[in-house]
Amino acid sequence: MSRWQRLRWAAAPALLACLHLPSAEAAADERSVIGHSVQGRPIVTIRSGSADAVVTMLVVGGIHGNESAGVRIARRLVAQEPPRGAELLVVPTINPDGVAARTRGNAHGVDLNRNFPFDWRPLSGGEYSGPGPLSEPESRAAHRLILRTKPDVTIWFHQPFGLVDRPEGNPFIARRFSELIGLPLVRLPGRYPGSAARWQNHRLPRATAFVVELPRRVSNALVLRGVVAVRALAAELASPEVGARGRA
Ligand SMILES: [Zn+2]
């Protein structure tokens, strides 16, 4: 671990604590509609955990409508309270029209993961990036949610490569997640213009966002492992021992 990583890890609980105002009691699960798709389907977030949590994690089950395994993980995740000290925001999919039609893009044929405003470029074909950054209501909903909640860790589930994409910036938390879920940490070749995770890592450099590529075929056992891995990561990040380990 580099000195920067140690410093960052050691400082993380204090930095994270600053992001949250203490509250007297834990809130129950809270469903909210953060926007609507092109065809008017609601985009839903399920929030759980205490409002004075020291870590906020956002899990997006799917952004490409034809990749459904992460949605299965997201649906299982919301069935349980998150570990103590963690606040969990789960968006099963930001692309409900794509899920309904089993297409990668939204109802305009836009690849939402090329529609975010960092390094956006005009792309056509299967990765059509839209007429401009944030042209799509689904990307705008996710953009608003992320800027409002500023999650410390965001996981974007995809398929089919079977790996955790090593993010730009600090890979420490993505590496830990790759150990927990049992998928290798690999940098996907190329940096995707307009991707959600890259925008987040650029816009919120103290936090981290990364892509988990589940394999093409995902068993129920792997779905469960994904749920356990998210919860374990949240528990570790919320633990006071994390600071001590970072300083050791
Ligand atoms: Zn994908």
Residues whose N, C-alpha, C, O or C-beta is under 5 A from the ligand:
A	BS01	ZN	H64 E67 H158 Q159
